[in-house]
């Protein structure tokens, strides 16, 4: 199995001549107004048989991008919609509408449920979203290798359950920007990270017994200040420090061949 970093939290995975994508996005400007369109992102190398999304924030679910890359009728495996009213779900409403607009084939998957997609076996595992929206993380297995994708989860107590069922991992892809969020609908704001910071990501990689630990969900070339969204200043450097020998930093567009 090979894995390619597509930028932000996006991955492309290839095995047996087929591919799937996880959290693939092409345009982040609906969420991050200071983001330069196309910067720090790349496109998959071919059509995908399925898309996995960790949650319905617009920087993780881009229906227009998925419509272009998926084969006809390919499933979009996703967590359940949020509970409550439109205020509770304000950060997921846009992606929900776009999935309908682009006539994709979303399929809600519960935590610990597994699906077979060509040569891939994918399992949804629990995660905790920093804004309180439903989130899953994904375990993907193919060719005798196993990969974990962490979306933008916070640190939580499910790591050990995931490790007991699936470790060791050949590679884990973990958010590392430690974003502190001040959102209008979440007041008073939390001063704590809404996604793993580099030290927490390294701790999760150790619990999961990862051969390679790869930081995602950061972009060093984007504007330093996005209103209401403050990141760790140098996620790559801090992650290398904390993750040690496990750390493997991938450039956007770079492949990691797990059979090597």
C-alpha positions as CSV (number, residue, x, y, z in Angstrom):
1,X,0.0,0.0,0.0
2,X,1.1,3.5,-0.8
3,X,-0.1,6.7,0.8
4,X,0.2,10.3,-0.6
5,X,-0.3,13.5,1.3
6,X,-2.7,15.8,-0.5
7,X,-2.4,18.8,1.8
8,X,-4.1,19.9,5.0
9,X,-5.7,16.6,6.2
10,X,-6.1,15.0,2.8
11,X,-4.7,11.6,1.9
12,X,-4.7,9.4,-1.2
13,X,-4.2,5.7,-0.6
14,X,-3.4,3.1,-3.4
15,X,-3.4,-0.7,-3.3
16,X,-4.1,-3.4,-5.9
17,X,-4.5,-0.8,-8.6
18,X,-7.3,1.0,-6.8
19,X,-7.4,4.1,-4.6
20,X,-9.4,5.9,-2.0
21,X,-9.2,9.4,-0.6
22,X,-9.6,10.6,3.0
23,X,-10.6,14.2,3.9
24,X,-9.7,15.3,0.3
25,X,-10.4,19.0,-0.2
26,X,-9.6,21.4,-3.1
27,X,-10.9,24.7,-1.7
28,X,-10.7,25.8,1.9
29,X,-11.8,29.4,1.4
30,X,-15.4,28.8,2.5
31,X,-14.0,28.2,6.0
32,X,-10.7,30.0,6.0
33,X,-11.3,33.3,4.3
34,X,-7.6,34.2,4.4
35,X,-6.6,31.0,2.6
36,X,-5.2,31.4,-0.9
37,X,-7.2,29.0,-3.2
38,X,-5.1,26.1,-4.3
39,X,-2.1,26.9,-2.1
40,X,-0.8,23.9,-0.1
41,X,-3.1,21.4,-1.8
42,X,-2.8,18.9,-4.6
43,X,-5.1,16.6,-6.5
44,X,-5.3,12.8,-6.4
45,X,-3.4,10.9,-9.2
46,X,-6.5,9.2,-10.5
47,X,-10.1,8.3,-9.9
48,X,-11.0,6.9,-6.4
49,X,-13.4,4.0,-5.5
50,X,-14.4,5.6,-2.3
51,X,-14.0,8.7,-0.1
52,X,-13.8,8.6,3.7
53,X,-14.5,11.8,5.6
54,X,-13.7,12.2,9.3
55,X,-16.3,14.9,9.8
56,X,-18.4,17.5,8.0
57,X,-16.3,20.6,8.6
58,X,-15.7,22.3,5.3
59,X,-11.9,21.8,5.5
60,X,-12.4,18.1,5.6
61,X,-15.5,17.6,3.3
62,X,-15.4,19.3,0.0
63,X,-18.2,17.8,-2.1
64,X,-17.2,19.5,-5.4
65,X,-13.7,18.0,-5.1
66,X,-15.1,14.6,-4.3
67,X,-17.5,14.7,-7.2
68,X,-14.6,15.2,-9.6
69,X,-12.4,12.4,-8.2
70,X,-14.9,9.6,-7.4
71,X,-16.0,7.0,-9.8
72,X,-19.8,7.0,-10.5
73,X,-21.7,5.8,-7.5
74,X,-18.6,5.5,-5.3
75,X,-19.6,5.8,-1.6
76,X,-18.7,8.7,0.7
77,X,-18.3,7.1,4.1
78,X,-19.1,9.6,6.9
79,X,-20.2,10.1,10.5
80,X,-23.8,10.7,11.4
81,X,-25.3,14.2,11.1
82,X,-25.1,16.4,14.2
83,X,-27.9,16.6,16.8
84,X,-29.7,19.8,17.7
85,X,-30.7,22.8,15.7
86,X,-28.9,24.9,13.0
87,X,-27.0,26.8,15.6
88,X,-25.6,23.6,17.1
89,X,-24.7,22.4,13.6
90,X,-23.6,25.7,12.0
91,X,-20.1,24.3,11.1
92,X,-21.5,21.3,9.3
93,X,-24.4,22.8,7.4
94,X,-22.5,23.9,4.3
95,X,-20.8,20.5,3.7
96,X,-24.2,18.8,4.2
97,X,-25.8,20.9,1.6
98,X,-23.0,20.4,-0.9
99,X,-23.1,16.7,-0.6
100,X,-26.8,16.8,-1.7
101,X,-26.1,19.4,-4.4
102,X,-23.4,17.3,-6.0
103,X,-25.5,14.1,-5.8
104,X,-22.9,12.0,-4.1
105,X,-23.6,8.7,-2.3
106,X,-23.0,9.3,1.4
107,X,-23.2,6.4,3.8
108,X,-23.3,6.9,7.5
109,X,-20.9,4.6,9.4
110,X,-21.0,4.0,13.1
111,X,-17.9,3.7,15.3
112,X,-16.2,0.3,15.1
113,X,-18.1,-0.6,11.9
114,X,-16.1,-1.9,8.9
115,X,-16.5,-1.8,5.2
116,X,-14.8,-3.6,2.3
117,X,-13.9,-1.3,-0.6
118,X,-12.0,-3.2,-3.3
119,X,-8.6,-4.2,-1.8
120,X,-9.2,-2.0,1.3
121,X,-10.8,-2.8,4.6
122,X,-11.8,0.4,6.3
123,X,-13.0,0.7,9.9
124,X,-14.5,3.7,11.6
125,X,-13.1,4.3,15.1
126,X,-14.1,6.9,17.8
127,X,-12.7,10.4,17.8
128,X,-13.6,13.6,19.7
129,X,-14.2,16.8,17.7
130,X,-12.9,20.1,19.2
131,X,-16.2,21.9,18.3
132,X,-18.5,19.2,19.5
133,X,-19.5,17.9,16.1
134,X,-19.6,14.2,15.2
135,X,-16.3,12.9,14.1
136,X,-14.8,9.5,13.2
137,X,-11.2,8.5,12.6
138,X,-10.3,5.8,10.1
139,X,-8.3,2.6,10.1
140,X,-7.4,1.4,6.6
141,X,-5.9,-2.0,5.8
142,X,-4.6,-3.4,2.5
143,X,-1.7,-5.5,1.3
144,X,-0.9,-6.5,4.9
145,X,-0.4,-2.9,6.0
146,X,-2.4,-0.8,8.4
147,X,-2.8,3.0,8.4
148,X,-4.6,5.4,10.8
149,X,-6.1,8.8,9.9
150,X,-6.8,11.2,12.7
151,X,-8.9,14.0,11.1
152,X,-8.5,16.8,13.5
153,X,-9.4,14.9,16.7
154,X,-8.5,16.1,20.2
155,X,-6.6,13.9,22.6
156,X,-9.0,11.4,24.2
157,X,-9.3,8.1,26.0
158,X,-10.2,5.9,22.9
159,X,-6.5,5.6,21.8
160,X,-5.9,2.6,23.9
161,X,-9.1,0.8,22.6
162,X,-8.0,1.5,19.1
163,X,-4.5,0.2,19.9
164,X,-5.8,-2.9,21.5
165,X,-7.8,-3.8,18.4
166,X,-5.5,-2.7,15.6
167,X,-1.9,-1.9,16.6
168,X,0.8,-1.9,15.5
169,X,0.3,0.5,12.7
170,X,2.6,1.0,9.7
171,X,1.7,4.7,9.6
172,X,-0.4,7.1,11.6
173,X,-1.4,10.5,10.1
174,X,-2.2,12.8,13.0
175,X,-3.3,16.5,13.2
176,X,-0.5,18.5,14.8
177,X,-1.4,22.2,14.6
178,X,-2.9,22.5,18.1
179,X,-5.5,25.0,16.9
180,X,-7.1,27.2,19.5
181,X,-10.5,28.2,18.2
182,X,-12.7,31.3,19.1
183,X,-16.0,30.7,17.2
184,X,-19.0,32.9,17.6
185,X,-21.3,30.0,18.5
186,X,-19.0,28.6,21.1
187,X,-18.8,31.2,23.8
188,X,-17.0,31.7,26.1
189,X,-14.1,30.3,24.0
190,X,-11.7,27.6,25.1
191,X,-8.0,28.5,25.6
192,X,-7.2,24.8,24.9
193,X,-6.4,23.2,21.6
194,X,-9.3,22.0,19.5
195,X,-7.1,19.5,17.7
196,X,-4.0,17.6,18.7
197,X,-0.9,19.7,19.2
198,X,2.6,18.2,18.3
199,X,3.2,16.7,21.8
200,X,-0.3,15.1,22.0
201,X,0.1,13.8,18.4
202,X,3.4,12.2,19.3
203,X,1.8,10.6,22.4
204,X,-1.0,9.2,20.3
205,X,1.5,7.7,17.9
206,X,3.3,6.0,20.7
207,X,0.1,4.5,22.1
208,X,-0.8,3.3,18.6
209,X,2.7,1.8,18.2
210,X,3.3,3.4,14.8
211,X,6.3,2.7,12.6
212,X,5.8,6.1,10.9
213,X,4.1,9.0,12.5
214,X,3.2,11.7,10.0
215,X,1.9,15.2,10.9
216,X,-1.1,16.6,9.0
217,X,-3.7,19.4,9.4
218,X,-1.2,22.2,9.2
219,X,0.2,24.4,6.4
220,X,3.3,26.4,6.9
221,X,2.8,28.6,3.8
222,X,-0.6,30.0,4.7
223,X,-1.3,33.3,6.4
224,X,0.0,33.5,10.0
225,X,-3.3,34.8,11.3
226,X,-6.7,33.5,10.5
227,X,-9.4,35.2,12.7
228,X,-10.4,33.0,15.6
229,X,-8.0,30.3,14.6
230,X,-4.5,30.3,16.3
231,X,-2.1,27.4,15.4
232,X,1.2,26.2,16.9
233,X,3.9,28.3,15.3
234,X,6.1,25.4,13.9
235,X,4.2,22.1,14.0
236,X,6.8,20.2,11.9
237,X,9.7,21.1,14.2
238,X,7.8,20.4,17.4
239,X,6.4,17.2,16.1
240,X,9.9,15.9,15.1
241,X,11.1,16.8,18.6
242,X,8.4,14.9,20.4
243,X,7.9,12.0,18.0
244,X,11.6,11.2,17.6
245,X,12.4,8.2,15.5
246,X,8.8,7.7,14.5
247,X,8.5,11.1,12.9
248,X,8.2,11.2,9.1
249,X,7.3,14.5,7.6
250,X,5.8,14.4,4.1
251,X,5.7,17.3,1.7
252,X,2.4,17.9,-0.1
253,X,2.2,15.5,-3.0
254,X,4.8,13.1,-1.6
255,X,4.2,9.3,-1.4
256,X,5.0,7.0,1.4
257,X,5.5,3.4,0.3
258,X,4.6,1.2,3.2
259,X,6.0,-2.0,1.5
260,X,9.5,-0.5,1.5
